């Protein structure tokens, strides 16, 4: 859990090299942007929560690096975001 840590940006390849991560909770930060490829390599991720942030942009390929999922729950409520083209 990386909850309530005042994070503002999740950069490309932030979680690269982290193996066997099943749950990732980024709730309650100040994240405004999640860059393309931020989750590259999280092949075992089952649950992702990014609620209660200040998201404005989610880039097209933000979730592209998440492969082989059984379940992925992405909670986007309580944000002010738009999807970019």
PyMOL Python script that loads the backbone (N, CA, C, O; Angstrom):
from pymol import cmd

cmd.read_pdbstr("""\
ATOM      1  N   UNK A   1       0.837  -1.191   0.000  1.00  0.00           N
ATOM      2  CA  UNK A   1       0.000   0.000   0.000  1.00  0.00           C
ATOM      3  C   UNK A   1       0.877   1.247   0.000  1.00  0.00           C
ATOM      4  O   UNK A   1       1.827   1.361   0.773  1.00  0.00           O
ATOM      5  N   UNK A   2       0.535   2.168  -0.879  1.00  0.00           N
ATOM      6  CA  UNK A   2       1.211   3.468  -0.930  1.00  0.00           C
ATOM      7  C   UNK A   2       0.120   4.531  -0.768  1.00  0.00           C
ATOM      8  O   UNK A   2       0.058   5.491  -1.537  1.00  0.00           O
ATOM      9  N   UNK A   3      -0.714   4.353   0.212  1.00  0.00           N
ATOM     10  CA  UNK A   3      -1.842   5.250   0.448  1.00  0.00           C
ATOM     11  C   UNK A   3      -1.394   6.500   1.188  1.00  0.00           C
ATOM     12  O   UNK A   3      -0.499   6.455   2.031  1.00  0.00           O
ATOM     13  N   UNK A   4      -2.031   7.612   0.857  1.00  0.00           N
ATOM     14  CA  UNK A   4      -1.888   8.878   1.592  1.00  0.00           C
ATOM     15  C   UNK A   4      -0.434   9.299   1.785  1.00  0.00           C
ATOM     16  O   UNK A   4      -0.010   9.603   2.900  1.00  0.00           O
ATOM     17  N   UNK A   5       0.321   9.314   0.694  1.00  0.00           N
ATOM     18  CA  UNK A   5       1.727   9.702   0.750  1.00  0.00           C
ATOM     19  C   UNK A   5       2.030  10.970  -0.038  1.00  0.00           C
ATOM     20  O   UNK A   5       3.200  11.302  -0.230  1.00  0.00           O
ATOM     21  N   UNK A   6       1.024  11.674  -0.491  1.00  0.00           N
ATOM     22  CA  UNK A   6       1.157  12.928  -1.228  1.00  0.00           C
ATOM     23  C   UNK A   6       1.904  12.767  -2.551  1.00  0.00           C
ATOM     24  O   UNK A   6       2.553  13.706  -3.013  1.00  0.00           O
ATOM     25  N   UNK A   7       1.818  11.588  -3.161  1.00  0.00           N
ATOM     26  CA  UNK A   7       2.391  11.392  -4.488  1.00  0.00           C
ATOM     27  C   UNK A   7       1.625  12.240  -5.484  1.00  0.00           C
ATOM     28  O   UNK A   7       0.411  12.395  -5.356  1.00  0.00           O
ATOM     29  N   UNK A   8       2.317  12.797  -6.483  1.00  0.00           N
ATOM     30  CA  UNK A   8       1.647  13.647  -7.468  1.00  0.00           C
ATOM     31  C   UNK A   8       1.688  13.082  -8.880  1.00  0.00           C
ATOM     32  O   UNK A   8       0.778  13.340  -9.667  1.00  0.00           O
ATOM     33  N   UNK A   9       2.718  12.322  -9.219  1.00  0.00           N
ATOM     34  CA  UNK A   9       2.862  11.752 -10.560  1.00  0.00           C
ATOM     35  C   UNK A   9       3.357  10.317 -10.429  1.00  0.00           C
ATOM     36  O   UNK A   9       4.245  10.028  -9.627  1.00  0.00           O
ATOM     37  N   UNK A  10       2.780   9.425 -11.220  1.00  0.00           N
ATOM     38  CA  UNK A  10       3.297   8.069 -11.338  1.00  0.00           C
ATOM     39  C   UNK A  10       3.976   8.012 -12.703  1.00  0.00           C
ATOM     40  O   UNK A  10       3.313   8.026 -13.740  1.00  0.00           O
ATOM     41  N   UNK A  11       5.292   7.948 -12.689  1.00  0.00           N
ATOM     42  CA  UNK A  11       6.078   8.049 -13.915  1.00  0.00           C
ATOM     43  C   UNK A  11       6.200   6.711 -14.637  1.00  0.00           C
ATOM     44  O   UNK A  11       5.951   5.645 -14.073  1.00  0.00           O
ATOM     45  N   UNK A  12       6.591   6.807 -15.900  1.00  0.00           N
ATOM     46  CA  UNK A  12       6.848   5.650 -16.735  1.00  0.00           C
ATOM     47  C   UNK A  12       7.799   4.696 -16.014  1.00  0.00           C
ATOM     48  O   UNK A  12       8.839   5.110 -15.502  1.00  0.00           O
ATOM     49  N   UNK A  13       7.428   3.418 -15.981  1.00  0.00           N
ATOM     50  CA  UNK A  13       8.247   2.338 -15.410  1.00  0.00           C
ATOM     51  C   UNK A  13       8.499   2.492 -13.910  1.00  0.00           C
ATOM     52  O   UNK A  13       9.489   1.971 -13.396  1.00  0.00           O
ATOM     53  N   UNK A  14       7.637   3.185 -13.220  1.00  0.00           N
ATOM     54  CA  UNK A  14       7.787   3.356 -11.770  1.00  0.00           C
ATOM     55  C   UNK A  14       7.923   2.027 -11.046  1.00  0.00           C
ATOM     56  O   UNK A  14       8.713   1.909 -10.109  1.00  0.00           O
ATOM     57  N   UNK A  15       7.171   1.038 -11.463  1.00  0.00           N
ATOM     58  CA  UNK A  15       7.141  -0.241 -10.754  1.00  0.00           C
ATOM     59  C   UNK A  15       7.936  -1.332 -11.471  1.00  0.00           C
ATOM     60  O   UNK A  15       7.809  -2.512 -11.141  1.00  0.00           O
ATOM     61  N   UNK A  16       8.748  -0.947 -12.439  1.00  0.00           N
ATOM     62  CA  UNK A  16       9.550  -1.913 -13.197  1.00  0.00           C
ATOM     63  C   UNK A  16      10.497  -2.668 -12.261  1.00  0.00           C
ATOM     64  O   UNK A  16      11.155  -2.067 -11.412  1.00  0.00           O
ATOM     65  N   UNK A  17      10.555  -3.969 -12.425  1.00  0.00           N
ATOM     66  CA  UNK A  17      11.439  -4.790 -11.602  1.00  0.00           C
ATOM     67  C   UNK A  17      10.803  -5.319 -10.330  1.00  0.00           C
ATOM     68  O   UNK A  17      11.417  -6.098  -9.601  1.00  0.00           O
ATOM     69  N   UNK A  18       9.579  -4.899 -10.062  1.00  0.00           N
ATOM     70  CA  UNK A  18       8.868  -5.421  -8.894  1.00  0.00           C
ATOM     71  C   UNK A  18       8.063  -6.637  -9.356  1.00  0.00           C
ATOM     72  O   UNK A  18       7.146  -6.517 -10.168  1.00  0.00           O
ATOM     73  N   UNK A  19       8.413  -7.784  -8.837  1.00  0.00           N
ATOM     74  CA  UNK A  19       7.768  -9.029  -9.258  1.00  0.00           C
ATOM     75  C   UNK A  19       6.848  -9.539  -8.156  1.00  0.00           C
ATOM     76  O   UNK A  19       7.056  -9.257  -6.976  1.00  0.00           O
ATOM     77  N   UNK A  20       5.845 -10.280  -8.552  1.00  0.00           N
ATOM     78  CA  UNK A  20       4.905 -10.915  -7.626  1.00  0.00           C
ATOM     79  C   UNK A  20       4.101  -9.925  -6.798  1.00  0.00           C
ATOM     80  O   UNK A  20       3.743 -10.217  -5.658  1.00  0.00           O
ATOM     81  N   UNK A  21       3.819  -8.771  -7.354  1.00  0.00           N
ATOM     82  CA  UNK A  21       2.951  -7.803  -6.685  1.00  0.00           C
ATOM     83  C   UNK A  21       1.516  -8.095  -7.105  1.00  0.00           C
ATOM     84  O   UNK A  21       1.183  -8.012  -8.287  1.00  0.00           O
ATOM     85  N   UNK A  22       0.673  -8.434  -6.149  1.00  0.00           N
ATOM     86  CA  UNK A  22      -0.711  -8.787  -6.448  1.00  0.00           C
ATOM     87  C   UNK A  22      -1.681  -7.637  -6.241  1.00  0.00           C
ATOM     88  O   UNK A  22      -2.675  -7.531  -6.959  1.00  0.00           O
ATOM     89  N   UNK A  23      -1.412  -6.784  -5.281  1.00  0.00           N
ATOM     90  CA  UNK A  23      -2.317  -5.692  -4.944  1.00  0.00           C
ATOM     91  C   UNK A  23      -1.530  -4.395  -4.858  1.00  0.00           C
ATOM     92  O   UNK A  23      -0.448  -4.352  -4.273  1.00  0.00           O
ATOM     93  N   UNK A  24      -2.082  -3.331  -5.448  1.00  0.00           N
ATOM     94  CA  UNK A  24      -1.434  -2.023  -5.389  1.00  0.00           C
ATOM     95  C   UNK A  24      -2.504  -0.978  -5.098  1.00  0.00           C
ATOM     96  O   UNK A  24      -3.437  -0.791  -5.879  1.00  0.00           O
ATOM     97  N   UNK A  25      -2.356  -0.307  -3.977  1.00  0.00           N
ATOM     98  CA  UNK A  25      -3.311   0.707  -3.557  1.00  0.00           C
ATOM     99  C   UNK A  25      -2.612   2.059  -3.513  1.00  0.00           C
ATOM    100  O   UNK A  25      -1.708   2.276  -2.706  1.00  0.00           O
ATOM    101  N   UNK A  26      -3.034   2.955  -4.380  1.00  0.00           N
ATOM    102  CA  UNK A  26      -2.474   4.303  -4.470  1.00  0.00           C
ATOM    103  C   UNK A  26      -3.498   5.340  -4.024  1.00  0.00           C
ATOM    104  O   UNK A  26      -3.427   6.496  -4.441  1.00  0.00           O
ATOM    105  N   UNK A  27      -4.432   4.950  -3.199  1.00  0.00           N
ATOM    106  CA  UNK A  27      -5.536   5.805  -2.763  1.00  0.00           C
ATOM    107  C   UNK A  27      -5.052   6.982  -1.922  1.00  0.00           C
ATOM    108  O   UNK A  27      -4.040   6.897  -1.227  1.00  0.00           O
ATOM    109  N   UNK A  28      -5.800   8.082  -2.001  1.00  0.00           N
ATOM    110  CA  UNK A  28      -5.613   9.197  -1.083  1.00  0.00           C
ATOM    111  C   UNK A  28      -4.327   9.973  -1.265  1.00  0.00           C
ATOM    112  O   UNK A  28      -3.857  10.622  -0.330  1.00  0.00           O
ATOM    113  N   UNK A  29      -3.749   9.917  -2.455  1.00  0.00           N
ATOM    114  CA  UNK A  29      -2.578  10.728  -2.749  1.00  0.00           C
ATOM    115  C   UNK A  29      -3.028  11.996  -3.475  1.00  0.00           C
ATOM    116  O   UNK A  29      -4.205  12.352  -3.427  1.00  0.00           O
ATOM    117  N   UNK A  30      -2.116  12.662  -4.132  1.00  0.00           N
ATOM    118  CA  UNK A  30      -2.441  13.853  -4.933  1.00  0.00           C
ATOM    119  C   UNK A  30      -2.044  13.633  -6.381  1.00  0.00           C
ATOM    120  O   UNK A  30      -1.594  14.554  -7.062  1.00  0.00           O
ATOM    121  N   UNK A  31      -2.214  12.419  -6.838  1.00  0.00           N
ATOM    122  CA  UNK A  31      -1.787  12.045  -8.186  1.00  0.00           C
ATOM    123  C   UNK A  31      -2.651  12.774  -9.211  1.00  0.00           C
ATOM    124  O   UNK A  31      -3.878  12.676  -9.189  1.00  0.00           O
ATOM    125  N   UNK A  32      -1.993  13.504 -10.108  1.00  0.00           N
ATOM    126  CA  UNK A  32      -2.694  14.199 -11.187  1.00  0.00           C
ATOM    127  C   UNK A  32      -2.488  13.509 -12.525  1.00  0.00           C
ATOM    128  O   UNK A  32      -3.357  13.572 -13.395  1.00  0.00           O
ATOM    129  N   UNK A  33      -1.341  12.846 -12.699  1.00  0.00           N
ATOM    130  CA  UNK A  33      -1.006  12.201 -13.969  1.00  0.00           C
ATOM    131  C   UNK A  33      -0.417  10.823 -13.706  1.00  0.00           C
ATOM    132  O   UNK A  33       0.427  10.646 -12.827  1.00  0.00           O
ATOM    133  N   UNK A  34      -0.878   9.857 -14.481  1.00  0.00           N
ATOM    134  CA  UNK A  34      -0.243   8.547 -14.519  1.00  0.00           C
ATOM    135  C   UNK A  34       0.293   8.391 -15.931  1.00  0.00           C
ATOM    136  O   UNK A  34      -0.479   8.308 -16.887  1.00  0.00           O
ATOM    137  N   UNK A  35       1.607   8.352 -16.065  1.00  0.00           N
ATOM    138  CA  UNK A  35       2.230   8.320 -17.378  1.00  0.00           C
ATOM    139  C   UNK A  35       2.080   6.963 -18.047  1.00  0.00           C
ATOM    140  O   UNK A  35       1.908   5.934 -17.393  1.00  0.00           O
ATOM    141  N   UNK A  36       2.149   6.997 -19.360  1.00  0.00           N
ATOM    142  CA  UNK A  36       2.117   5.788 -20.164  1.00  0.00           C
ATOM    143  C   UNK A  36       3.223   4.845 -19.708  1.00  0.00           C
ATOM    144  O   UNK A  36       4.366   5.268 -19.536  1.00  0.00           O
ATOM    145  N   UNK A  37       2.899   3.588 -19.513  1.00  0.00           N
ATOM    146  CA  UNK A  37       3.892   2.594 -19.119  1.00  0.00           C
ATOM    147  C   UNK A  37       4.224   2.576 -17.636  1.00  0.00           C
ATOM    148  O   UNK A  37       5.165   1.897 -17.225  1.00  0.00           O
ATOM    149  N   UNK A  38       3.479   3.300 -16.836  1.00  0.00           N
ATOM    150  CA  UNK A  38       3.760   3.358 -15.396  1.00  0.00           C
ATOM    151  C   UNK A  38       3.695   1.986 -14.741  1.00  0.00           C
ATOM    152  O   UNK A  38       4.397   1.726 -13.764  1.00  0.00           O
ATOM    153  N   UNK A  39       2.858   1.114 -15.274  1.00  0.00           N
ATOM    154  CA  UNK A  39       2.659  -0.197 -14.662  1.00  0.00           C
ATOM    155  C   UNK A  39       3.334  -1.329 -15.441  1.00  0.00           C
ATOM    156  O   UNK A  39       3.030  -2.501 -15.221  1.00  0.00           O
ATOM    157  N   UNK A  40       4.248  -0.982 -16.348  1.00  0.00           N
ATOM    158  CA  UNK A  40       4.964  -2.000 -17.125  1.00  0.00           C
ATOM    159  C   UNK A  40       5.617  -3.024 -16.208  1.00  0.00           C
ATOM    160  O   UNK A  40       6.283  -2.672 -15.233  1.00  0.00           O
ATOM    161  N   UNK A  41       5.418  -4.282 -16.533  1.00  0.00           N
ATOM    162  CA  UNK A  41       6.079  -5.353 -15.801  1.00  0.00           C
ATOM    163  C   UNK A  41       5.307  -5.912 -14.623  1.00  0.00           C
ATOM    164  O   UNK A  41       5.755  -6.876 -14.002  1.00  0.00           O
ATOM    165  N   UNK A  42       4.168  -5.338 -14.301  1.00  0.00           N
ATOM    166  CA  UNK A  42       3.376  -5.854 -13.173  1.00  0.00           C
ATOM    167  C   UNK A  42       2.469  -6.979 -13.666  1.00  0.00           C
ATOM    168  O   UNK A  42       1.244  -6.858 -13.665  1.00  0.00           O
ATOM    169  N   UNK A  43       3.090  -8.059 -14.080  1.00  0.00           N
ATOM    170  CA  UNK A  43       2.373  -9.158 -14.715  1.00  0.00           C
ATOM    171  C   UNK A  43       1.454  -9.929 -13.787  1.00  0.00           C
ATOM    172  O   UNK A  43       0.541 -10.608 -14.257  1.00  0.00           O
ATOM    173  N   UNK A  44       1.668  -9.842 -12.484  1.00  0.00           N
ATOM    174  CA  UNK A  44       0.843 -10.604 -11.547  1.00  0.00           C
ATOM    175  C   UNK A  44      -0.152  -9.726 -10.796  1.00  0.00           C
ATOM    176  O   UNK A  44      -0.813 -10.187  -9.866  1.00  0.00           O
ATOM    177  N   UNK A  45      -0.258  -8.474 -11.196  1.00  0.00           N
ATOM    178  CA  UNK A  45      -1.147  -7.553 -10.487  1.00  0.00           C
ATOM    179  C   UNK A  45      -2.602  -7.980 -10.646  1.00  0.00           C
ATOM    180  O   UNK A  45      -3.087  -8.148 -11.765  1.00  0.00           O
ATOM    181  N   UNK A  46      -3.291  -8.155  -9.529  1.00  0.00           N
ATOM    182  CA  UNK A  46      -4.696  -8.541  -9.533  1.00  0.00           C
ATOM    183  C   UNK A  46      -5.622  -7.392  -9.193  1.00  0.00           C
ATOM    184  O   UNK A  46      -6.750  -7.349  -9.683  1.00  0.00           O
ATOM    185  N   UNK A  47      -5.177  -6.466  -8.372  1.00  0.00           N
ATOM    186  CA  UNK A  47      -6.046  -5.386  -7.920  1.00  0.00           C
ATOM    187  C   UNK A  47      -5.268  -4.076  -7.886  1.00  0.00           C
ATOM    188  O   UNK A  47      -4.184  -3.991  -7.308  1.00  0.00           O
ATOM    189  N   UNK A  48      -5.840  -3.067  -8.512  1.00  0.00           N
ATOM    190  CA  UNK A  48      -5.243  -1.740  -8.534  1.00  0.00           C
ATOM    191  C   UNK A  48      -6.311  -0.745  -8.139  1.00  0.00           C
ATOM    192  O   UNK A  48      -7.392  -0.731  -8.728  1.00  0.00           O
ATOM    193  N   UNK A  49      -6.027   0.093  -7.147  1.00  0.00           N
ATOM    194  CA  UNK A  49      -6.967   1.125  -6.728  1.00  0.00           C
ATOM    195  C   UNK A  49      -6.265   2.475  -6.750  1.00  0.00           C
ATOM    196  O   UNK A  49      -5.212   2.655  -6.138  1.00  0.00           O
ATOM    197  N   UNK A  50      -6.865   3.418  -7.464  1.00  0.00           N
ATOM    198  CA  UNK A  50      -6.307   4.770  -7.559  1.00  0.00           C
ATOM    199  C   UNK A  50      -7.377   5.805  -7.212  1.00  0.00           C
ATOM    200  O   UNK A  50      -7.425   6.885  -7.800  1.00  0.00           O
ATOM    201  N   UNK A  51      -8.217   5.466  -6.268  1.00  0.00           N
ATOM    202  CA  UNK A  51      -9.309   6.365  -5.913  1.00  0.00           C
ATOM    203  C   UNK A  51      -8.832   7.497  -5.001  1.00  0.00           C
ATOM    204  O   UNK A  51      -7.762   7.421  -4.397  1.00  0.00           O
ATOM    205  N   UNK A  52      -9.628   8.519  -4.920  1.00  0.00           N
ATOM    206  CA  UNK A  52      -9.378   9.676  -4.048  1.00  0.00           C
ATOM    207  C   UNK A  52      -8.048  10.351  -4.349  1.00  0.00           C
ATOM    208  O   UNK A  52      -7.266  10.642  -3.444  1.00  0.00           O
ATOM    209  N   UNK A  53      -7.806  10.594  -5.614  1.00  0.00           N
ATOM    210  CA  UNK A  53      -6.654  11.360  -6.052  1.00  0.00           C
ATOM    211  C   UNK A  53      -7.161  12.597  -6.778  1.00  0.00           C
ATOM    212  O   UNK A  53      -8.330  12.958  -6.645  1.00  0.00           O
ATOM    213  N   UNK A  54      -6.303  13.241  -7.535  1.00  0.00           N
ATOM    214  CA  UNK A  54      -6.683  14.437  -8.288  1.00  0.00           C
ATOM    215  C   UNK A  54      -6.373  14.243  -9.761  1.00  0.00           C
ATOM    216  O   UNK A  54      -5.881  15.154 -10.427  1.00  0.00           O
ATOM    217  N   UNK A  55      -6.664  13.050 -10.265  1.00  0.00           N
ATOM    218  CA  UNK A  55      -6.340  12.712 -11.646  1.00  0.00           C
ATOM    219  C   UNK A  55      -7.035  13.630 -12.636  1.00  0.00           C
ATOM    220  O   UNK A  55      -8.229  13.909 -12.521  1.00  0.00           O
ATOM    221  N   UNK A  56      -6.266  14.091 -13.608  1.00  0.00           N
ATOM    222  CA  UNK A  56      -6.823  14.870 -14.708  1.00  0.00           C
ATOM    223  C   UNK A  56      -6.541  14.200 -16.040  1.00  0.00           C
ATOM    224  O   UNK A  56      -7.306  14.372 -16.989  1.00  0.00           O
ATOM    225  N   UNK A  57      -5.451  13.437 -16.130  1.00  0.00           N
ATOM    226  CA  UNK A  57      -5.076  12.790 -17.387  1.00  0.00           C
ATOM    227  C   UNK A  57      -4.659  11.348 -17.126  1.00  0.00           C
ATOM    228  O   UNK A  57      -3.861  11.064 -16.233  1.00  0.00           O
ATOM    229  N   UNK A  58      -5.215  10.453 -17.918  1.00  0.00           N
ATOM    230  CA  UNK A  58      -4.745   9.078 -17.972  1.00  0.00           C
ATOM    231  C   UNK A  58      -4.362   8.844 -19.427  1.00  0.00           C
ATOM    232  O   UNK A  58      -5.227   8.818 -20.303  1.00  0.00           O
ATOM    233  N   UNK A  59      -3.079   8.675 -19.684  1.00  0.00           N
ATOM    234  CA  UNK A  59      -2.600   8.526 -21.050  1.00  0.00           C
ATOM    235  C   UNK A  59      -3.063   7.202 -21.650  1.00  0.00           C
ATOM    236  O   UNK A  59      -3.338   6.240 -20.932  1.00  0.00           O
ATOM    237  N   UNK A  60      -3.145   7.172 -22.989  1.00  0.00           N
ATOM    238  CA  UNK A  60      -3.706   6.033 -23.716  1.00  0.00           C
ATOM    239  C   UNK A  60      -3.182   4.680 -23.286  1.00  0.00           C
ATOM    240  O   UNK A  60      -3.971   3.755 -23.094  1.00  0.00           O
ATOM    241  N   UNK A  61      -1.904   4.535 -23.131  1.00  0.00           N
ATOM    242  CA  UNK A  61      -1.305   3.230 -22.866  1.00  0.00           C
ATOM    243  C   UNK A  61      -0.875   3.080 -21.408  1.00  0.00           C
ATOM    244  O   UNK A  61       0.052   2.331 -21.102  1.00  0.00           O
ATOM    245  N   UNK A  62      -1.536   3.779 -20.534  1.00  0.00           N
ATOM    246  CA  UNK A  62      -1.197   3.735 -19.112  1.00  0.00           C
ATOM    247  C   UNK A  62      -1.221   2.320 -18.554  1.00  0.00           C
ATOM    248  O   UNK A  62      -0.328   1.945 -17.794  1.00  0.00           O
ATOM    249  N   UNK A  63      -2.207   1.541 -18.907  1.00  0.00           N
ATOM    250  CA  UNK A  63      -2.371   0.199 -18.350  1.00  0.00           C
ATOM    251  C   UNK A  63      -1.836  -0.892 -19.272  1.00  0.00           C
ATOM    252  O   UNK A  63      -2.052  -2.078 -19.027  1.00  0.00           O
ATOM    253  N   UNK A  64      -1.145  -0.493 -20.321  1.00  0.00           N
ATOM    254  CA  UNK A  64      -0.653  -1.432 -21.334  1.00  0.00           C
ATOM    255  C   UNK A  64       0.305  -2.476 -20.763  1.00  0.00           C
ATOM    256  O   UNK A  64       0.291  -3.619 -21.221  1.00  0.00           O
ATOM    257  N   UNK A  65       1.114  -2.134 -19.808  1.00  0.00           N
ATOM    258  CA  UNK A  65       2.119  -3.047 -19.272  1.00  0.00           C
ATOM    259  C   UNK A  65       1.610  -4.078 -18.293  1.00  0.00           C
ATOM    260  O   UNK A  65       2.400  -4.860 -17.763  1.00  0.00           O
ATOM    261  N   UNK A  66       0.320  -4.102 -18.035  1.00  0.00           N
ATOM    262  CA  UNK A  66      -0.244  -5.067 -17.092  1.00  0.00           C
ATOM    263  C   UNK A  66      -0.774  -6.253 -17.901  1.00  0.00           C
ATOM    264  O   UNK A  66      -1.764  -6.130 -18.622  1.00  0.00           O
ATOM    265  N   UNK A  67      -0.105  -7.399 -17.772  1.00  0.00           N
ATOM    266  CA  UNK A  67      -0.455  -8.582 -18.563  1.00  0.00           C
ATOM    267  C   UNK A  67      -0.863  -9.736 -17.651  1.00  0.00           C
ATOM    268  O   UNK A  67      -0.594  -9.725 -16.450  1.00  0.00           O
ATOM    269  N   UNK A  68      -1.513 -10.723 -18.245  1.00  0.00           N
ATOM    270  CA  UNK A  68      -1.852 -11.980 -17.560  1.00  0.00           C
ATOM    271  C   UNK A  68      -2.663 -11.788 -16.283  1.00  0.00           C
ATOM    272  O   UNK A  68      -2.376 -12.404 -15.257  1.00  0.00           O
ATOM    273  N   UNK A  69      -3.666 -10.938 -16.354  1.00  0.00           N
ATOM    274  CA  UNK A  69      -4.482 -10.660 -15.170  1.00  0.00           C
ATOM    275  C   UNK A  69      -5.625 -11.652 -15.037  1.00  0.00           C
ATOM    276  O   UNK A  69      -6.218 -12.075 -16.029  1.00  0.00           O
ATOM    277  N   UNK A  70      -5.921 -12.014 -13.804  1.00  0.00           N
ATOM    278  CA  UNK A  70      -7.155 -12.730 -13.528  1.00  0.00           C
ATOM    279  C   UNK A  70      -8.277 -11.726 -13.297  1.00  0.00           C
ATOM    280  O   UNK A  70      -9.368 -11.867 -13.849  1.00  0.00           O
ATOM    281  N   UNK A  71      -8.007 -10.728 -12.493  1.00  0.00           N
ATOM    282  CA  UNK A  71      -8.965  -9.662 -12.198  1.00  0.00           C
ATOM    283  C   UNK A  71      -8.206  -8.356 -12.041  1.00  0.00           C
ATOM    284  O   UNK A  71      -7.128  -8.311 -11.448  1.00  0.00           O
ATOM    285  N   UNK A  72      -8.780  -7.311 -12.574  1.00  0.00           N
ATOM    286  CA  UNK A  72      -8.212  -5.978 -12.369  1.00  0.00           C
ATOM    287  C   UNK A  72      -9.359  -5.049 -12.024  1.00  0.00           C
ATOM    288  O   UNK A  72     -10.271  -4.844 -12.825  1.00  0.00           O
ATOM    289  N   UNK A  73      -9.308  -4.500 -10.847  1.00  0.00           N
ATOM    290  CA  UNK A  73     -10.309  -3.547 -10.401  1.00  0.00           C
ATOM    291  C   UNK A  73      -9.650  -2.183 -10.356  1.00  0.00           C
ATOM    292  O   UNK A  73      -8.738  -1.944  -9.565  1.00  0.00           O
ATOM    293  N   UNK A  74     -10.117  -1.299 -11.205  1.00  0.00           N
ATOM    294  CA  UNK A  74      -9.569   0.052 -11.228  1.00  0.00           C
ATOM    295  C   UNK A  74     -10.681   0.993 -10.787  1.00  0.00           C
ATOM    296  O   UNK A  74     -11.659   1.199 -11.504  1.00  0.00           O
ATOM    297  N   UNK A  75     -10.519   1.548  -9.619  1.00  0.00           N
ATOM    298  CA  UNK A  75     -11.503   2.462  -9.071  1.00  0.00           C
ATOM    299  C   UNK A  75     -11.077   3.880  -9.400  1.00  0.00           C
ATOM    300  O   UNK A  75     -10.041   4.352  -8.929  1.00  0.00           O
ATOM    301  N   UNK A  76     -11.871   4.552 -10.201  1.00  0.00           N
ATOM    302  CA  UNK A  76     -11.506   5.885 -10.667  1.00  0.00           C
ATOM    303  C   UNK A  76     -12.396   6.979 -10.093  1.00  0.00           C
ATOM    304  O   UNK A  76     -12.238   8.145 -10.454  1.00  0.00           O
ATOM    305  N   UNK A  77     -13.309   6.639  -9.227  1.00  0.00           N
ATOM    306  CA  UNK A  77     -14.196   7.672  -8.717  1.00  0.00           C
ATOM    307  C   UNK A  77     -13.455   8.614  -7.779  1.00  0.00           C
ATOM    308  O   UNK A  77     -12.356   8.310  -7.316  1.00  0.00           O
ATOM    309  N   UNK A  78     -14.055   9.737  -7.511  1.00  0.00           N
ATOM    310  CA  UNK A  78     -13.491  10.828  -6.711  1.00  0.00           C
ATOM    311  C   UNK A  78     -12.216  11.368  -7.365  1.00  0.00           C
ATOM    312  O   UNK A  78     -11.243  11.677  -6.678  1.00  0.00           O
ATOM    313  N   UNK A  79     -12.231  11.477  -8.672  1.00  0.00           N
ATOM    314  CA  UNK A  79     -11.156  12.094  -9.433  1.00  0.00           C
ATOM    315  C   UNK A  79     -11.797  13.042 -10.437  1.00  0.00           C
ATOM    316  O   UNK A  79     -13.012  13.011 -10.634  1.00  0.00           O
ATOM    317  N   UNK A  80     -11.004  13.865 -11.059  1.00  0.00           N
ATOM    318  CA  UNK A  80     -11.474  14.794 -12.080  1.00  0.00           C
ATOM    319  C   UNK A  80     -10.637  14.561 -13.324  1.00  0.00           C
ATOM    320  O   UNK A  80      -9.814  15.401 -13.687  1.00  0.00           O
ATOM    321  N   UNK A  81     -10.843  13.413 -13.987  1.00  0.00           N
ATOM    322  CA  UNK A  81      -9.952  13.024 -15.061  1.00  0.00           C
ATOM    323  C   UNK A  81     -10.619  13.055 -16.418  1.00  0.00           C
ATOM    324  O   UNK A  81     -11.841  13.119 -16.548  1.00  0.00           O
ATOM    325  N   UNK A  82      -9.737  13.005 -17.449  1.00  0.00           N
ATOM    326  CA  UNK A  82     -10.171  12.829 -18.819  1.00  0.00           C
ATOM    327  C   UNK A  82      -9.184  11.875 -19.470  1.00  0.00           C
ATOM    328  O   UNK A  82      -8.026  11.805 -19.059  1.00  0.00           O
ATOM    329  N   UNK A  83      -9.631  11.140 -20.479  1.00  0.00           N
ATOM    330  CA  UNK A  83      -8.739  10.253 -21.207  1.00  0.00           C
ATOM    331  C   UNK A  83      -8.186  11.003 -22.400  1.00  0.00           C
ATOM    332  O   UNK A  83      -8.929  11.696 -23.095  1.00  0.00           O
ATOM    333  N   UNK A  84      -6.883  10.875 -22.649  1.00  0.00           N
ATOM    334  CA  UNK A  84      -6.258  11.546 -23.787  1.00  0.00           C
ATOM    335  C   UNK A  84      -6.320  10.650 -25.008  1.00  0.00           C
ATOM    336  O   UNK A  84      -6.423   9.429 -24.890  1.00  0.00           O
ATOM    337  N   UNK A  85      -6.258  11.260 -26.175  1.00  0.00           N
ATOM    338  CA  UNK A  85      -6.280  10.503 -27.439  1.00  0.00           C
ATOM    339  C   UNK A  85      -4.899  10.259 -27.962  1.00  0.00           C
ATOM    340  O   UNK A  85      -4.737   9.638 -29.012  1.00  0.00           O
TER     341      UNK A  85
END
""", "prot")
cmd.dss("prot")
cmd.show_as("cartoon", "prot")
cmd.util.cbc("prot")
cmd.orient("prot")
